[in-house]
Amino acid sequence: MAKSVDKVQRVSVADQVYDILVKKITDGEWRIGEKIPSEIELSHQLGVSRVTLKIALQKLNTLGVTETRVGEGTFVCDFNLKNYFSELMRSNILNVSKNQINEFRILLEYCTMRLVVLNPAQPKKLSQLEKAFQKMTRAIEKEDDKSYHDAHFQFHRLICSMSNNLLFIQLYDAMTETFYQIYKSNSEKTWSTMGREESITHHRHLLDALKGRNLSRISQLQDELLLDEHIRT
């Protein structure tokens, strides 16, 4: 029986040009804020038409890697995943449901907490986490909802920062507004069905598990959240 042969991947000229331009940026040949050569210069250097070059440049502009200013030229931007992803969430181009966002959040938090446990101990940030938890506790006692929601978000943002993973941190920051509203909605549902103290109890368990570097307990707590999410839907 004849062996199957993998098909040759066809890459358009515009995609090849795009890859070359990206490499010039990532290699530091073109630095952030710097104006890149004109379309005429680049098309001549690369031996491609200006139409092909424009397609590649448009792709860079769309991703926020470069910015073309009328009458000035094209400049390298300080690309940030936060800006790119936050726009996707704001416009809901991804068309994701609230349930899917909640599932994603729970699993994202689980991954970051695993890294927190695997990373070297961070006593200073654990102290900050304890302070955020105390703010949550005081807000519950005073029935100060706004202060609770702010401290609640701060608590989880601190955990994410303790992962020391830039991609997770940028992704989390990109979804700041979305996650804040999800936390707020989830907390209010918990308060109406189980009482305000339940919010504090769960986060106390979470904080203790992080302090004790207890992965199995963290996994159990996040699995419970994931199961609750499926039961609600």
Secondary structure, DSSP 4 states (H G I P E B T S, - for coil): -PPP-PPPPP--HHHHHHHHHHHHHHTTSS-TTPBPPPHHHHHHHHT--HHHHHHHHHHHHHHTSEEEETTTEEEE----HHHHHHHHHHHTTT---HHHHHHHHHHHHHHHHHHHHHSPP-HHHHHHHHHHHHHHHHHHHHT-HHHHHHHHHHHHHHHHHTT--HHHHHHHHHTHHHHHHHHHHHHHHHHHHH-THHHHHHHHHHHHHHHTT-HHHHHHHHHHHHHHHHHH-
